[in-house]
Amino acid sequence: MVLLDSEVHTDTYVIRMMQELFNVAGEKATQIAEMVDAHGRAVVFTAHKELAELKRDQILGYGRDPQVSVCKGSMSAVIEPTQEEDGQK
């Protein structure tokens, strides 16, 4: 699953979300926040389709960033197949 960048969400929001939803340690959560900010996207989770869908839905339902007054809602995430799923071993 890929987390997509957002101009209205802070790194603090991303770090907190990664820790709460994915039980990611602080350093790894910080790396994810930096990656999504620098590259516009970051792979945050790899799992079978049903679990990936659940985790994507948790991101989509996580809510707005309380530190940003213009923030209207959650960040976006998409599910993309792995290379193995694509048949490109």
Residue pairs with C-beta under 8 A, 6 or more apart in sequence:
1 43
1 44
1 45
1 46
1 47
1 52
1 55
1 56
1 59
1 77
1 78
1 79
1 80
2 41
2 42
2 43
2 44
2 77
2 78
2 79
2 80
3 14
3 32
3 36
3 41
3 42
3 44
3 59
3 75
3 76
3 77
4 36
4 40
4 41
4 75
4 76
4 77
4 78
5 36
5 37
5 39
5 40
5 41
6 75
6 76
8 65
8 68
8 70
8 71
8 72
9 65
9 68
9 71
9 75
10 65
10 67
10 68
11 30
11 33
11 34
11 37
12 67
13 65
13 67
13 68
13 75
14 29
14 32
14 33
14 36
14 75
15 26
15 29
15 30
15 32
15 33
16 29
17 59
17 62
17 75
18 24
18 28
18 29
18 32
18 33
18 44
19 25
19 26
19 29
21 55
21 58
21 59
21 62
22 44
22 45
22 55
24 32
32 42
32 44
35 41
35 42
36 42
44 77
45 52
45 55
46 52
46 82
47 55
49 79
52 79
53 79
55 77
56 77
56 78
56 79
59 74
59 75
59 76
59 77
60 74
60 76
60 77
61 74
62 74
62 75
63 73
63 74
64 71
64 72
64 73
64 74
65 71
83 89
